[in-house]
């Protein structure tokens, strides 16, 4: 298009070589421990989305290793026993997913009280606005793909542990409502979001990862044919765009402004979603998704230094043009980077059987 600004793309660092299967296998537990320890050192104190991503991923990785739930997750929740968290935005629902997982194994009254406070906000708060089709807005006038992870993971798990099928159905309904608004009918990729009802055609990698991760969990819970069709279409498109080293550009559709600007947290999240969706598929689809998931996980883990995932973009608001995604800082660790790394590590363990015989 006229007026392209390639100044950031031209300065992009070259990609690292991905880990090998053999090298990762030899260092897997050591790498998992390093990522968990680095996440703990960063600290998790706010009831907010980055912490929520980390808390749920900590639980999933620890359970995938066959261990007891990590003590820091219960400690985090205990800090809000006497002073409930401030709930004022959809992102404040994210810690509720890990809370529901704690309640699943330890149904304490204080956990239930926190779950019900989060549900009350979702159902009645004036800040929880919906568009005309019922999709929960990220901000008034804007529907973002991120929301189906931040709110959807909570709704799905709260519905399961509270034995409320209506909440599981609401998680699925929200995912599909967002798909109708944001999924490109030609490519299957997800736009980051809408602005005043207009879909902005920037297919941001981490938005696609949030959407795919939540979709894989909803599919596992409900078996919905429509969720499966849309999820597989998204992931198959991501596979076609995936470079050989496994890590996508910050925008998935080869926009010139972001070409070569890699985003590792999206690769970790998409890798986990690819592996989990492969486990719910069969035949050639299973094999393609599993192989791409391996490439994404091994590619993203090559960027872990001292337990911290590097080249993770900072918190990213909806950009109106592709160039906006080329100037988001990625020079410091982020809690969502740690969480998505642990999601990838957990999914690797969860799907060991289906990966046998695939070619990364």
KAWO-V865582 format. One line per field, one symbol per residue. ss: DSSP state (h for helix, s for strand, l for the rest). phi: phi as a letter, one per 30 degrees, with the letter a starting at -180 (. if undefined). Layout:
BEGIN
ss=???
phi=???
END
This chain:
BEGIN
ss=llllllllhhhlllllllllhhhhhhhhhhhhhhhhhhhhhhllllllhhhhhhhhhhhhhhhhllllllhhhhhhhhlllllllllllhhhhlhhhhhhhhhhhlllhhhhhhhhhhhhhhhhlllllslllllsllsllslsllhhhhlhhhhhhhhhhlllhhhhhhhhhhhhhhhhhhsllllllsllsssllssslllshhhhhhhhhhhhhhhhhhllhhhhhhhhhhhhhhhhhlllllllslsllllhhhlllslhhhhhhhhhhhhhhhhlllhhhhhhhhhhhhhhhhhhhllssllssllllllllllllhhhhhllllllllhhhhhhhhhhhhhhhhlhhhhlllll
phi=.didccddedcdddddddddedddedcedddeddddddddddibbddbdedddddddedddddddicdeddddddedddcdcbdddcbaedddeddddeddddecbddedddddeddddddedbdddddbddcjddddbejbccdeddcdcdddeddddddchcddddddedddeddddedcddddcidcdeacbhicdcdccddddddedddddddddddciedddeddddddddddddcddddjcdddcdcidedcdiddbddddddddddddddedccbiddeddddddddddddddddcdbhicdchcddebdecdbeeeddcddbcbdbdddddddddddddeddceddddjdcd
END
